[in-house]
């Protein structure tokens, strides 16, 4: 349940990054720290370890598709908003790319 909430927070932040990036029109330290927060704090440090802990119980029907769904939502939002294509995000997004 916590993972679903964190996933939705990550998707919302990724969507807002796209909006803010278009509104500011210039490279911004605030946006890069927000991007780092999404990829490092939310995805790498919080969501991926929780999903990894579900690996042992993924044989249960309830949890079988859950990790794929969570990662798919975040990966889809990052792809849709062009975050995975930016050179400065390649290392930050590496754990998400591997999990997808």
C-alpha positions as CSV (number, residue, x, y, z in Angstrom):
1,X,0.0,0.0,0.0
2,X,2.8,2.4,0.9
3,X,4.5,1.5,-2.4
4,X,1.4,2.5,-4.4
5,X,1.3,5.9,-2.6
6,X,5.0,6.5,-3.2
7,X,4.6,5.4,-6.8
8,X,1.8,7.9,-7.3
9,X,3.9,10.6,-5.7
10,X,6.8,9.8,-8.1
11,X,4.5,9.9,-11.1
12,X,2.9,13.2,-10.0
13,X,6.4,14.8,-9.4
14,X,7.6,13.6,-12.8
15,X,4.5,15.1,-14.5
16,X,5.1,18.4,-12.6
17,X,8.8,18.4,-13.6
18,X,7.7,18.5,-17.2
19,X,5.3,21.4,-16.5
20,X,8.0,23.3,-14.5
21,X,10.7,22.7,-17.1
22,X,8.5,24.3,-19.8
23,X,7.6,27.2,-17.6
24,X,11.1,28.1,-16.6
25,X,12.8,27.8,-20.0
26,X,16.3,27.5,-18.5
27,X,18.4,24.9,-16.6
28,X,17.5,25.2,-13.0
29,X,19.2,23.8,-9.9
30,X,15.8,23.5,-8.3
31,X,14.6,21.2,-11.1
32,X,17.7,19.1,-11.0
33,X,17.3,18.6,-7.2
34,X,13.7,17.7,-7.7
35,X,14.7,15.2,-10.4
36,X,17.3,13.8,-8.1
37,X,14.7,13.5,-5.4
38,X,12.4,11.5,-7.7
39,X,15.0,9.1,-9.1
40,X,17.2,8.7,-6.0
41,X,15.1,9.2,-2.9
42,X,11.7,7.9,-4.1
43,X,12.6,5.3,-6.7
44,X,16.1,4.0,-5.7
45,X,15.9,4.3,-1.9
46,X,12.3,3.7,-1.2
47,X,10.3,2.0,-4.0
48,X,12.8,-0.5,-5.4
49,X,13.7,-2.0,-2.0
50,X,10.0,-2.5,-1.2
51,X,9.4,-4.1,-4.6
52,X,12.4,-6.3,-4.1
53,X,11.1,-7.5,-0.7
54,X,7.9,-8.6,-2.5
55,X,9.9,-10.9,-4.7
56,X,9.7,-13.8,-2.3
57,X,5.9,-13.5,-2.1
58,X,5.3,-12.7,-5.7
59,X,3.8,-16.2,-6.2
60,X,0.7,-15.0,-4.5
61,X,-1.8,-13.8,-7.1
62,X,-2.3,-10.5,-5.3
63,X,1.4,-9.6,-5.6
64,X,2.3,-11.2,-8.9
65,X,1.8,-8.2,-11.2
66,X,2.1,-5.5,-8.6
67,X,5.9,-4.9,-9.0
68,X,5.6,-4.7,-12.8
69,X,2.6,-2.3,-12.4
70,X,4.4,0.0,-10.1
71,X,7.6,0.2,-12.1
72,X,5.6,0.5,-15.3
73,X,3.7,3.5,-14.0
74,X,6.9,5.4,-13.1
75,X,8.8,4.3,-16.2
76,X,5.9,5.3,-18.4
77,X,5.7,8.8,-16.7
78,X,9.4,9.3,-17.1
79,X,9.4,8.2,-20.7
80,X,6.3,10.3,-21.5
81,X,7.9,13.4,-20.0
82,X,11.3,12.9,-21.7
83,X,13.2,12.5,-18.5
84,X,14.9,9.3,-19.6
85,X,16.3,10.9,-22.7
86,X,18.1,13.7,-21.0
87,X,21.9,13.2,-20.6
88,X,21.9,14.6,-17.1
89,X,19.4,11.9,-16.0
90,X,21.1,8.8,-17.4
91,X,22.9,7.8,-14.2
92,X,20.0,8.9,-11.9
93,X,17.5,6.8,-13.9
94,X,19.7,3.7,-14.2
95,X,18.0,1.8,-11.4
96,X,14.6,2.5,-12.9
97,X,15.8,1.4,-16.3
98,X,17.1,-1.9,-14.9
99,X,13.9,-2.5,-12.9
100,X,11.7,-1.9,-15.9
